[in-house]
Amino acid sequence: MNLIAPSLLSANFLNLEADIEMVNQSEADWFHCDVMDGRFVPNISFGIPVIQAIKKKAQKPLDVHLMIVEPDKYFEAFAKAGADIITFHYEACTHIHRAVQQIKALGLKAGVVLNPHTPVSVLEDILGDLDVVLLMSVNPGFGGQQFIERTYEKIKKLRLMIKEHHASALIEVDGGVNTHNAKTLFEAGADVLVAGNAVFKSENPMKAIKELKFGKQK
């Protein structure tokens, strides 16, 4: 399953509607929305009002990635704002199972995010309850970082875990994704690739999305 989720963190905030419409018309599958609080990560991005505005124009699911402390306090608010998928960080939440059930009770898909230093083995007891596992392939908080190469092995380990547990979670990868490594990431076992600069900073964003999804055309 080759899904592409352009990250609106890299979009043009002076003309966000145009970038949303481009994604609507493209072969992308989800909108990836990075919510940062300046506490869990050093950066601050956007919050509930912006998600509400995006939802009014988006014709594809909103994949809301909460890079915030105490994420479970905000699940309901983001659900009301228009999130279709909510992912939160393993490192930011004490009661993972309870948090996942909270998201599902709101009628949304639920996912857990792992920072680069966190092993996939921590998810062994919760894997069967997850719709998505998001692997950070950079340290969270800033766009434009260099891809961490050991992510490939991490994807392969997670793919094996999913198979062994007869789970159905999608593997999502976020950070440093581009047209040069997308094919290798999918081959390693990824299902969803988040791409920011690779899409919105390219000369032809729609073409970039197609190349990420299907590989470069010869």
RAQUI-V720620 format. One record per pair of residues at least 12 apart in sequence whose C-alpha atoms are under 8 Angstrom apart, sorted by the first residue. I is the first residue (numbers start at 1). J is the second residue. If there is no record, write none. Layout:
BEGIN
((I;J) (I;J))
END
This chain:
BEGIN
((1;191) (1;192) (2;186) (2;190) (2;191) (2;192) (2;193) (2;213) (2;214) (3;28) (3;29) (3;30) (3;191) (3;192) (3;193) (3;213) (4;27) (4;28) (4;29) (4;30) (4;192) (4;193) (4;194) (4;195) (4;209) (4;212) (4;213) (5;28) (5;29) (5;30) (5;31) (5;32) (5;63) (5;192) (5;193) (5;194) (5;195) (6;23) (6;28) (6;30) (6;31) (6;32) (6;194) (6;195) (6;196) (6;199) (6;209) (7;31) (7;32) (7;33) (7;34) (7;194) (7;195) (7;196) (8;31) (8;32) (8;33) (8;34) (8;196) (9;33) (9;34) (9;45) (9;143) (9;196) (10;143) (10;196) (10;197) (10;200) (10;201) (11;196) (11;200) (12;200) (17;54) (17;57) (20;54) (20;57) (20;58) (21;57) (21;58) (22;205) (22;206) (23;206) (24;58) (24;59) (24;60) (26;206) (26;209) (26;210) (27;206) (27;209) (27;210) (27;213) (28;209) (28;210) (28;213) (29;60) (29;61) (30;60) (30;61) (30;62) (30;63) (31;58) (31;60) (31;61) (31;62) (31;63) (32;62) (32;63) (32;64) (32;65) (32;194) (33;51) (33;62) (33;63) (33;64) (33;65) (34;46) (34;64) (34;65) (34;66) (34;67) (35;47) (35;64) (35;65) (35;66) (35;67) (35;68) (36;66) (36;67) (36;68) (36;141) (37;67) (37;68) (37;69) (38;68) (39;68) (39;69) (40;67) (40;68) (40;69) (40;92) (41;67) (41;68) (41;140) (41;141) (42;141) (43;141) (43;142) (48;77) (48;78) (48;81) (49;81) (51;78) (51;81) (51;82) (51;83) (52;81) (52;82) (55;81) (55;82) (55;83) (61;83) (61;84) (61;85) (62;82) (62;83) (62;84) (62;85) (63;83) (63;84) (63;85) (63;86) (63;87) (64;83) (64;84) (64;85) (64;86) (64;87) (65;86) (65;87) (65;88) (66;86) (66;87) (66;88) (66;89) (67;88) (67;89) (67;140) (67;141) (68;88) (68;89) (68;92) (69;92) (69;93) (70;92) (70;93) (71;88) (71;92) (71;93) (72;93) (72;99) (72;102) (75;102) (75;103) (76;103) (76;106) (79;106) (79;108) (83;108) (84;108) (84;109) (85;108) (85;109) (85;110) (85;111) (86;103) (86;108) (86;109) (86;110) (86;111) (87;110) (87;111) (87;112) (87;113) (87;132) (87;134) (88;111) (88;112) (88;113) (89;112) (89;113) (89;114) (89;115) (90;112) (90;113) (90;114) (91;114) (91;115) (96;126) (97;126) (100;129) (100;130) (109;130) (109;131) (109;132) (110;130) (110;131) (110;132) (111;130) (111;131) (111;132) (111;133) (111;134) (112;130) (112;132) (112;133) (112;134) (113;133) (113;134) (113;135) (113;136) (114;133) (114;134) (114;135) (114;136) (115;135) (115;136) (115;137) (115;138) (115;139) (115;140) (116;135) (116;136) (116;137) (116;138) (116;139) (116;148) (116;151) (119;154) (120;154) (120;157) (120;158) (124;161) (127;162) (127;165) (127;167) (127;169) (128;165) (128;166) (128;167) (128;168) (128;169) (129;167) (130;168) (130;169) (131;168) (131;169) (131;170) (132;169) (132;170) (132;171) (132;172) (133;169) (133;170) (133;171) (133;172) (134;171) (134;172) (134;173) (134;174) (135;151) (135;155) (135;171) (135;172) (135;173) (135;174) (136;173) (136;174) (136;175) (137;149) (137;151) (137;173) (137;174) (137;175) (137;176) (138;174) (138;175) (138;176) (139;175) (143;175) (143;196) (143;197) (144;175) (144;176) (144;196) (144;197) (145;175) (145;176) (146;175) (146;176) (147;175) (147;176) (147;177) (148;176) (152;185) (152;188) (153;188) (155;171) (155;188) (155;189) (155;190) (156;188) (156;189) (158;171) (159;171) (159;189) (170;190) (170;191) (170;192) (171;189) (171;190) (171;191) (171;192) (172;190) (172;191) (172;192) (172;193) (172;194) (173;190) (173;192) (173;193) (173;194) (174;193) (174;194) (174;195) (175;194) (175;195) (176;195) (177;193) (177;194) (177;195) (177;196) (177;198) (178;195) (178;198) (178;212) (179;198) (179;208) (179;211) (179;212) (179;215) (179;216) (182;212) (182;213) (182;215) (183;212) (183;214) (183;215))
END
